Amino acid sequence: MKYRLTILFFLTLSISFGQNEDSLLTVLKSIDIEALKHSENQKEYLEMVFDLDQSIRISFDRIQQEFGRESKETDSIIKKWREIDEVLFKSMVQYLRSHSYPEKNLGEIPCFTPQLVFHHVSGTEDELELKREFFPMFYKAYRTGVIDEGAIYFYLYRFYGQIFKEQYDSDLGQVEQIEDLINKLELETE
């Protein structure tokens, strides 16, 4: 399994530089998340998710610059972007249910990836409920230093905007804003 995932990971990296998101999705969908028992396999998987998350955003910027905002190419990449974010979110929910939040020893990108994927979801009712359900896991990662205050703030700031349909604004410091957002969103921390 380890060698299969490693080969898939390197294939993914080479494809991502070619910005072929369909191929990246195919690779990601072929991975049995529950079978990722070793930390190195989990690290490779989370890095692959990060690469796909970023690859579609880079492709969007390139397409929009090349063809313009109102082009059919931009419309097409936006559709692909939404599809990828949805697949990544479902995949990350499965990962977190199977393995919990990544440990700090996996590295910065693997630890940043779950909150990044959750941050990027569009905010359907089901997605928002899952963001609420998984918040205690994210909060524990923050409190134990797995992710920093910027990452948890990033998560909460977007969540607030999705719930209240307005931008959060405060004169408090970032740590105080985190606690304020938790209270305003009525989130459980345990």
C-alpha positions as CSV (number, residue, x, y, z in Angstrom):
1,M,0.0,0.0,0.0
2,K,2.8,2.4,0.9
3,Y,4.5,2.1,-2.4
4,R,1.2,2.4,-4.3
5,L,0.4,5.6,-2.5
6,T,3.9,7.0,-3.1
7,I,3.6,6.3,-6.8
8,L,0.2,7.9,-6.9
9,F,1.6,10.9,-5.0
10,F,4.5,11.4,-7.4
11,L,2.1,11.0,-10.3
12,T,-0.1,13.6,-8.8
13,L,2.7,16.0,-8.4
14,S,3.7,15.6,-12.0
15,I,0.2,16.0,-13.1
16,S,-0.4,19.1,-11.0
17,F,2.4,20.9,-12.7
18,G,0.5,20.2,-15.9
19,Q,-2.6,21.4,-14.1
20,N,-4.8,18.5,-15.1
21,E,-7.3,18.5,-12.2
22,D,-9.4,15.7,-13.7
23,S,-6.4,13.4,-13.4
24,L,-5.7,14.5,-9.8
25,L,-9.4,13.8,-8.9
26,T,-9.1,10.3,-10.4
27,V,-6.0,9.6,-8.3
28,L,-7.6,11.0,-5.2
29,K,-10.8,9.0,-5.7
30,S,-8.8,5.8,-6.0
31,I,-7.3,6.1,-2.5
32,D,-8.8,4.0,0.2
33,I,-8.7,6.5,3.0
34,E,-9.4,4.0,5.8
35,A,-6.4,2.0,4.7
36,L,-4.0,4.8,5.3
37,K,-2.7,3.3,8.6
38,H,0.8,4.6,8.5
39,S,1.6,8.2,9.2
40,E,3.8,8.5,6.0
41,N,0.8,7.4,3.9
42,Q,-1.5,9.9,5.7
43,K,1.1,12.7,5.1
44,E,1.3,11.9,1.4
45,Y,-2.5,11.9,1.1
46,L,-2.9,15.2,2.9
47,E,-0.2,16.8,0.8
48,M,-2.0,15.5,-2.3
49,V,-5.2,17.1,-1.2
50,F,-3.4,20.3,-0.5
51,D,-1.8,20.2,-4.0
52,L,-5.2,19.6,-5.7
53,D,-6.8,22.4,-3.6
54,Q,-4.1,24.8,-4.7
55,S,-3.8,23.6,-8.3
56,I,-7.4,24.4,-9.2
57,R,-7.0,27.9,-7.7
58,I,-3.9,28.5,-9.8
59,S,-5.7,27.2,-12.9
60,F,-8.6,29.5,-12.2
61,D,-6.3,32.5,-12.0
62,R,-4.5,31.6,-15.2
63,I,-7.8,30.9,-17.1
64,Q,-9.3,34.1,-15.9
65,Q,-6.3,36.2,-16.9
66,E,-6.1,34.5,-20.3
67,F,-9.8,34.5,-21.3
68,G,-11.4,37.1,-19.0
69,R,-14.0,37.0,-16.3
70,E,-17.1,36.6,-18.5
71,S,-15.6,33.8,-20.7
72,K,-17.0,30.3,-21.2
73,E,-13.5,29.0,-20.1
74,T,-13.8,30.9,-16.8
75,D,-17.3,29.5,-16.3
76,S,-16.0,26.0,-17.0
77,I,-13.1,26.3,-14.5
78,I,-15.5,27.7,-11.9
79,K,-17.6,24.6,-12.3
80,K,-14.5,22.3,-12.0
81,W,-13.4,24.3,-9.0
82,R,-16.7,23.7,-7.2
83,E,-16.6,20.0,-8.0
84,I,-13.1,19.7,-6.7
85,D,-13.9,21.6,-3.5
86,E,-16.9,19.3,-2.9
87,V,-14.8,16.1,-3.5
88,L,-12.0,17.4,-1.3
89,F,-14.5,18.2,1.5
90,K,-16.2,14.8,1.4
91,S,-12.7,13.2,1.3
92,M,-11.6,15.2,4.3
93,V,-14.7,14.4,6.3
94,Q,-14.0,10.7,5.7
95,Y,-10.3,11.2,6.6
96,L,-11.1,13.0,9.9
97,R,-13.7,10.3,10.8
98,S,-11.2,7.6,10.1
99,H,-8.0,9.1,11.5
100,S,-8.9,12.2,13.4
101,Y,-6.9,15.5,13.0
102,P,-3.3,15.0,11.8
103,E,-0.6,15.1,14.4
104,K,2.0,17.8,14.4
105,N,4.8,15.4,13.4
106,L,3.3,15.0,10.0
107,G,4.4,18.6,9.1
108,E,2.9,22.0,8.5
109,I,1.1,21.3,5.2
110,P,-0.6,18.1,6.3
111,C,-1.8,19.8,9.5
112,F,-3.0,22.9,7.7
113,T,-4.8,21.0,5.0
114,P,-8.0,19.9,6.8
115,Q,-8.9,23.4,8.0
116,L,-8.0,24.8,4.5
117,V,-10.4,22.3,2.8
118,F,-13.2,23.1,5.4
119,H,-12.6,26.8,4.9
120,H,-13.0,26.5,1.1
121,V,-16.4,24.7,1.1
122,S,-19.2,26.8,-0.4
123,G,-21.5,26.7,2.7
124,T,-24.5,24.5,2.0
125,E,-26.6,23.7,5.0
126,D,-25.0,20.2,5.2
127,E,-21.5,21.6,4.9
128,L,-22.1,24.1,7.6
129,E,-23.5,21.4,9.9
130,L,-20.3,19.4,9.3
131,K,-18.2,22.4,10.0
132,R,-20.0,22.8,13.3
133,E,-19.7,19.0,14.0
134,F,-15.9,18.9,13.4
135,F,-15.1,22.2,15.1
136,P,-14.1,20.6,18.5
137,M,-11.4,18.6,16.5
138,F,-10.1,21.8,14.9
139,Y,-10.2,23.6,18.2
140,K,-8.2,20.9,19.9
141,A,-5.6,21.1,17.1
142,Y,-5.4,24.8,17.8
143,R,-5.1,24.4,21.6
144,T,-2.4,21.8,21.3
145,G,-0.4,23.8,18.7
146,V,-1.0,21.6,15.7
147,I,-2.4,24.6,13.9
148,D,-1.8,28.2,14.8
149,E,-4.2,30.9,15.7
150,G,-4.2,32.3,12.1
151,A,-5.5,28.9,10.8
152,I,-8.3,28.6,13.4
153,Y,-9.2,32.3,12.8
154,F,-9.3,31.6,9.1
155,Y,-11.8,28.8,9.7
156,L,-14.0,30.8,12.1
157,Y,-14.0,34.0,10.0
158,R,-15.3,32.3,6.9
159,F,-17.8,30.2,9.0
160,Y,-19.1,33.4,10.5
161,G,-19.6,35.0,7.1
162,Q,-21.4,31.8,5.8
163,I,-23.8,31.7,8.8
164,F,-24.5,35.4,9.3
165,K,-24.1,36.6,5.7
166,E,-21.9,39.5,6.8
167,Q,-18.2,40.1,7.4
168,Y,-16.9,39.7,11.0
169,D,-15.4,42.9,12.2
170,S,-13.8,43.5,15.6
171,D,-11.2,45.6,17.3
172,L,-10.1,42.7,19.6
173,G,-6.8,41.0,19.2
174,Q,-6.7,37.7,17.2
175,V,-6.9,35.4,20.2
176,E,-9.8,37.3,21.6
177,Q,-11.5,37.4,18.2
178,I,-11.2,33.6,18.1
179,E,-13.1,33.3,21.4
180,D,-15.6,35.9,20.3
181,L,-16.3,34.1,17.1
182,I,-16.7,30.8,19.0
183,N,-19.3,32.5,21.2
184,K,-21.1,34.2,18.4
185,L,-21.3,30.9,16.4
186,E,-22.3,29.0,19.6
187,L,-19.7,26.3,18.9
188,E,-18.8,23.5,21.2
189,T,-15.1,23.2,21.9
190,E,-15.2,19.6,23.3
